[in-house]
Amino acid sequence: MKIFKKNKRKNYLTNIFIISFGFFIIIIFTNHIYKFTHNYIYSTYDELKLKREVISENEIYEFINEIYYKNDSIANDSLKYRKLMCFSIPHSKAFVNLIDELPDSIVNIDNKIHLKNQIYTKTKLWDKDQLKNFWVLTPSDLKKIEEIENDDYWENYRKLFGNGKNSYSIPIFNKSKTVVIIQIESQGDYLLGHESIFIYLKKNGKWKLYKEELLWIS
């Protein structure tokens, strides 16, 4: 009987320890998630640049600036800049099918493998200093929308930043840098958005749109 009581007490204390340790792990994990989320939302661009991997390849910015930079009267009006979310978006699964469907005359088998090897499922930070007439938006920028009393998100967004916002994937190139594929998500209101994959070909030294593959539209 004494041995039974002793074992019962031992099991009780063991269960208490396991439950207490479990609660401790949950508290640590929750605190970690809170700190990560808080730092992510409230970090300035310069702080994010110190913490996150930055997209640095010159050919990427040369391509984006050539396609989307317009040297006209909007250059001095930041509200009319093209708004770009500061983090790249992962390449979708549709990239593989799209690459496979490209004619061999445009992308041969060796280059198709090269393109697929660049498909990236993580995110990186855009270097705003290498972009022309882009307003690179951070989560802390968008957090300001919540501080406005009006509940209409897009009305508040337009007051602060102008029209529309975009998210880009990291462009991927063939070996000779004559073919580039990029995924872009654009949104300008609740029912005004779409996401597409764009293929550009370099002809006579200039990038020309070859194909757009629509992924979704609202």
BATOR-693591 format. One record per residue (C-alpha): x, y, z; chain. Coordinates in steps of 0.05 Angstrom, whole numbers. Example, Ala and Ser with C-alpha at 12.3 -4.5 7.8 and 13.67 -1.06 7.14 Angstrom:
# residues 2
+--------+--------+--------+-------+
:     c1 :     c2 :     c3 : kette :
+--------+--------+--------+-------+
:    246 :    -90 :    156 :     A :
:    273 :    -21 :    143 :     A :
+--------+--------+--------+-------+
***
This chain:
# residues 218
+--------+--------+--------+-------+
:     c1 :     c2 :     c3 : kette :
+--------+--------+--------+-------+
:      0 :      0 :      0 :     A :
:     57 :     48 :     18 :     A :
:     91 :     33 :    -49 :     A :
:     25 :     47 :    -86 :     A :
:     17 :    115 :    -50 :     A :
:     89 :    132 :    -63 :     A :
:     83 :    117 :   -138 :     A :
:     17 :    155 :   -141 :     A :
:     50 :    216 :   -111 :     A :
:    109 :    209 :   -157 :     A :
:     64 :    205 :   -218 :     A :
:     25 :    266 :   -193 :     A :
:     88 :    307 :   -186 :     A :
:    112 :    284 :   -254 :     A :
:     46 :    306 :   -286 :     A :
:     50 :    373 :   -252 :     A :
:    121 :    382 :   -278 :     A :
:    101 :    363 :   -349 :     A :
:     41 :    410 :   -349 :     A :
:     82 :    468 :   -319 :     A :
:    137 :    457 :   -370 :     A :
:     85 :    456 :   -426 :     A :
:     57 :    523 :   -403 :     A :
:    128 :    551 :   -399 :     A :
:    142 :    530 :   -471 :     A :
:     76 :    560 :   -494 :     A :
:     92 :    626 :   -459 :     A :
:    162 :    628 :   -490 :     A :
:    135 :    612 :   -559 :     A :
:     79 :    663 :   -554 :     A :
:    128 :    716 :   -531 :     A :
:    174 :    700 :   -589 :     A :
:    117 :    705 :   -639 :     A :
:     95 :    771 :   -609 :     A :
:    165 :    801 :   -613 :     A :
:    174 :    777 :   -684 :     A :
:    106 :    805 :   -706 :     A :
:    117 :    870 :   -668 :     A :
:    186 :    880 :   -698 :     A :
:    160 :    863 :   -768 :     A :
:    101 :    911 :   -765 :     A :
:    136 :    970 :   -731 :     A :
:    205 :    966 :   -762 :     A :
:    226 :   1023 :   -808 :     A :
:    254 :   1007 :   -876 :     A :
:    325 :   1018 :   -852 :     A :
:    314 :    970 :   -794 :     A :
:    285 :    918 :   -841 :     A :
:    345 :    926 :   -886 :     A :
:    391 :    907 :   -829 :     A :
:    350 :    845 :   -812 :     A :
:    328 :    817 :   -879 :     A :
:    363 :    792 :   -942 :     A :
:    363 :    847 :   -995 :     A :
:    354 :    838 :  -1070 :     A :
:    418 :    865 :  -1098 :     A :
:    427 :    841 :  -1170 :     A :
:    436 :    900 :  -1217 :     A :
:    402 :    867 :  -1277 :     A :
:    338 :    860 :  -1236 :     A :
:    334 :    935 :  -1222 :     A :
:    354 :    953 :  -1293 :     A :
:    297 :    911 :  -1319 :     A :
:    245 :    938 :  -1270 :     A :
:    266 :   1010 :  -1280 :     A :
:    264 :   1003 :  -1356 :     A :
:    194 :    973 :  -1355 :     A :
:    161 :   1015 :  -1302 :     A :
:    199 :   1081 :  -1297 :     A :
:    168 :   1139 :  -1334 :     A :
:    207 :   1204 :  -1338 :     A :
:    149 :   1253 :  -1340 :     A :
:    112 :   1303 :  -1295 :     A :
:     96 :   1251 :  -1241 :     A :
:    169 :   1246 :  -1223 :     A :
:    162 :   1298 :  -1168 :     A :
:     95 :   1274 :  -1141 :     A :
:    106 :   1216 :  -1094 :     A :
:     31 :   1201 :  -1090 :     A :
:     35 :   1183 :  -1163 :     A :
:     96 :   1138 :  -1155 :     A :
:     85 :   1064 :  -1167 :     A :
:     74 :   1034 :  -1098 :     A :
:    112 :    970 :  -1085 :     A :
:    108 :    926 :  -1023 :     A :
:    177 :    922 :   -992 :     A :
:    181 :    846 :   -994 :     A :
:    182 :    804 :  -1057 :     A :
:    128 :    751 :  -1065 :     A :
:    145 :    677 :  -1075 :     A :
:    141 :    648 :  -1144 :     A :
:     76 :    610 :  -1154 :     A :
:     72 :    538 :  -1178 :     A :
:     47 :    565 :  -1245 :     A :
:    119 :    585 :  -1261 :     A :
:    139 :    514 :  -1276 :     A :
:     82 :    501 :  -1325 :     A :
:     93 :    567 :  -1359 :     A :
:    167 :    554 :  -1369 :     A :
:    152 :    484 :  -1396 :     A :
:    102 :    514 :  -1446 :     A :
:    152 :    564 :  -1475 :     A :
:    173 :    546 :  -1546 :     A :
:    244 :    517 :  -1552 :     A :
:    258 :    573 :  -1602 :     A :
:    252 :    622 :  -1544 :     A :
:    278 :    580 :  -1486 :     A :
:    314 :    515 :  -1499 :     A :
:    315 :    457 :  -1450 :     A :
:    380 :    478 :  -1417 :     A :
:    352 :    548 :  -1404 :     A :
:    287 :    520 :  -1378 :     A :
:    325 :    482 :  -1325 :     A :
:    364 :    546 :  -1310 :     A :
:    299 :    585 :  -1301 :     A :
:    268 :    532 :  -1257 :     A :
:    330 :    532 :  -1212 :     A :
:    316 :    605 :  -1197 :     A :
:    245 :    594 :  -1172 :     A :
:    245 :    621 :  -1102 :     A :
:    194 :    606 :  -1047 :     A :
:    220 :    655 :   -995 :     A :
:    217 :    731 :   -993 :     A :
:    271 :    784 :   -997 :     A :
:    272 :    859 :   -987 :     A :
:    272 :    906 :  -1046 :     A :
:    328 :    958 :  -1046 :     A :
:    289 :   1023 :  -1053 :     A :
:    352 :   1062 :  -1070 :     A :
:    358 :   1024 :  -1135 :     A :
:    286 :   1036 :  -1158 :     A :
:    264 :   1098 :  -1196 :     A :
:    198 :   1132 :  -1178 :     A :
:    176 :   1075 :  -1133 :     A :
:    147 :   1084 :  -1064 :     A :
:    169 :   1022 :  -1026 :     A :
:    116 :   1009 :   -973 :     A :
:    133 :    975 :   -907 :     A :
:     84 :    942 :   -858 :     A :
:     94 :   1001 :   -812 :     A :
:     71 :   1047 :   -869 :     A :
:      6 :   1008 :   -877 :     A :
:     -3 :   1007 :   -802 :     A :
:    -17 :   1082 :   -807 :     A :
:    -82 :   1066 :   -842 :     A :
:   -110 :   1038 :   -777 :     A :
:    -98 :   1104 :   -742 :     A :
:   -148 :   1140 :   -786 :     A :
:   -219 :   1141 :   -758 :     A :
:   -252 :   1126 :   -825 :     A :
:   -264 :   1051 :   -832 :     A :
:   -256 :   1049 :   -907 :     A :
:   -187 :   1018 :   -918 :     A :
:   -178 :   1038 :   -990 :     A :
:   -202 :   1109 :   -980 :     A :
:   -152 :   1117 :   -924 :     A :
:    -98 :   1083 :   -966 :     A :
:   -108 :   1132 :  -1024 :     A :
:   -104 :   1192 :   -976 :     A :
:    -36 :   1169 :   -951 :     A :
:     -4 :   1136 :  -1011 :     A :
:    -44 :   1151 :  -1074 :     A :
:    -72 :   1097 :  -1121 :     A :
:    -57 :   1023 :  -1120 :     A :
:     -4 :    978 :  -1091 :     A :
:     37 :    923 :  -1122 :     A :
:     77 :    863 :  -1101 :     A :
:    131 :    834 :  -1146 :     A :
:    167 :    768 :  -1147 :     A :
:    241 :    767 :  -1160 :     A :
:    249 :    767 :  -1236 :     A :
:    284 :    705 :  -1264 :     A :
:    328 :    707 :  -1327 :     A :
:    353 :    658 :  -1378 :     A :
:    429 :    650 :  -1383 :     A :
:    439 :    704 :  -1435 :     A :
:    392 :    753 :  -1400 :     A :
:    346 :    758 :  -1461 :     A :
:    285 :    728 :  -1428 :     A :
:    256 :    748 :  -1361 :     A :
:    195 :    724 :  -1323 :     A :
:    163 :    763 :  -1265 :     A :
:    100 :    754 :  -1224 :     A :
:     61 :    816 :  -1204 :     A :
:      2 :    825 :  -1158 :     A :
:    -35 :    891 :  -1163 :     A :
:    -93 :    918 :  -1123 :     A :
:   -128 :    985 :  -1123 :     A :
:   -193 :    972 :  -1086 :     A :
:   -235 :    916 :  -1057 :     A :
:   -257 :    891 :  -1125 :     A :
:   -200 :    919 :  -1167 :     A :
:   -142 :    872 :  -1166 :     A :
:   -106 :    818 :  -1206 :     A :
:    -44 :    776 :  -1207 :     A :
:     -6 :    755 :  -1269 :     A :
:     59 :    725 :  -1293 :     A :
:     93 :    767 :  -1347 :     A :
:    145 :    743 :  -1396 :     A :
:    190 :    795 :  -1430 :     A :
:    239 :    785 :  -1487 :     A :
:    297 :    831 :  -1502 :     A :
:    295 :    855 :  -1574 :     A :
:    342 :    907 :  -1602 :     A :
:    367 :    922 :  -1532 :     A :
:    296 :    936 :  -1504 :     A :
:    250 :    893 :  -1462 :     A :
:    184 :    876 :  -1498 :     A :
:    124 :    840 :  -1469 :     A :
:    117 :    771 :  -1499 :     A :
:     61 :    740 :  -1457 :     A :
:     17 :    752 :  -1396 :     A :
:    -11 :    693 :  -1357 :     A :
:    -70 :    716 :  -1313 :     A :
:    -72 :    679 :  -1246 :     A :
:   -133 :    713 :  -1216 :     A :
:   -175 :    776 :  -1221 :     A :
:   -226 :    811 :  -1177 :     A :
+--------+--------+--------+-------+
***
